[in-house]
């Protein structure tokens, strides 16, 4: 999508980082994606370390002008990532770099990319290269626990989701439509 400086106010793309141990990082990114779509932007939404169907993937995949990709191998990562997990993350880095380089997306979301970094599935150099690769008119959001200090320093906006109280600690399981 091209932008006309005379008509729109979106003149500078920023880097936003949503991190921390609290709930809501992906949800905030989805909310921003919906807002961007409503403003006529095209959105690339890449989910690292995730695969399969979640309630949000059903609706996101149906939205016009939104490209949804998942870069997680089958199953939850317990301990050291498998070769298939690392390859999926590498594919995500390549696709994200292409999305950022193409200039066609007003918003690029790299959901859980910080977790992929924390699990050593992608390097700090790759993470920072993605952060630097956005065009002047592309907003980039990187989510996930464990954002490294270098990414936080490079960001224009950082939001830390901090857990104060969580009902999971009472034994409540993930609920469809709320957590899954």
LINUR-V995819 format. One record per backbone hydrogen bond with DSSP energy under -1.0 kcal/mol. CO is the residue of the C=O (numbers start at 0). NH is the residue of the N-H. If there is no record, write none. Layout:
# LINUR-V995819
co:CO nh:NH
co:CO nh:NH
This chain:
# LINUR-V995819
co:3 nh:6
co:3 nh:7
co:8 nh:10
co:13 nh:139
co:14 nh:155
co:14 nh:156
co:15 nh:141
co:16 nh:158
co:17 nh:143
co:18 nh:160
co:23 nh:27
co:24 nh:28
co:25 nh:29
co:26 nh:30
co:27 nh:31
co:28 nh:32
co:29 nh:33
co:30 nh:34
co:31 nh:35
co:32 nh:36
co:33 nh:37
co:34 nh:38
co:35 nh:40
co:36 nh:39
co:41 nh:105
co:41 nh:106
co:42 nh:66
co:43 nh:108
co:44 nh:68
co:45 nh:110
co:46 nh:70
co:53 nh:57
co:54 nh:58
co:55 nh:59
co:56 nh:60
co:59 nh:62
co:62 nh:65
co:64 nh:42
co:66 nh:44
co:68 nh:46
co:70 nh:48
co:81 nh:85
co:82 nh:86
co:83 nh:87
co:84 nh:88
co:85 nh:89
co:86 nh:90
co:87 nh:91
co:88 nh:92
co:89 nh:93
co:90 nh:94
co:91 nh:95
co:92 nh:96
co:93 nh:97
co:94 nh:98
co:95 nh:99
co:96 nh:100
co:97 nh:101
co:105 nh:138
co:106 nh:43
co:107 nh:140
co:108 nh:45
co:109 nh:112
co:109 nh:142
co:110 nh:47
co:111 nh:115
co:112 nh:116
co:113 nh:117
co:114 nh:118
co:115 nh:120
co:116 nh:119
co:122 nh:126
co:123 nh:127
co:124 nh:128
co:125 nh:129
co:126 nh:130
co:127 nh:131
co:128 nh:132
co:134 nh:137
co:135 nh:12
co:138 nh:107
co:139 nh:15
co:140 nh:109
co:141 nh:17
co:142 nh:113
co:147 nh:151
co:148 nh:152
co:149 nh:153
co:150 nh:154
co:156 nh:16
co:158 nh:18
co:160 nh:21
co:165 nh:168
co:166 nh:169
co:166 nh:171
co:167 nh:170
co:174 nh:177
co:174 nh:178
co:174 nh:179
co:179 nh:54
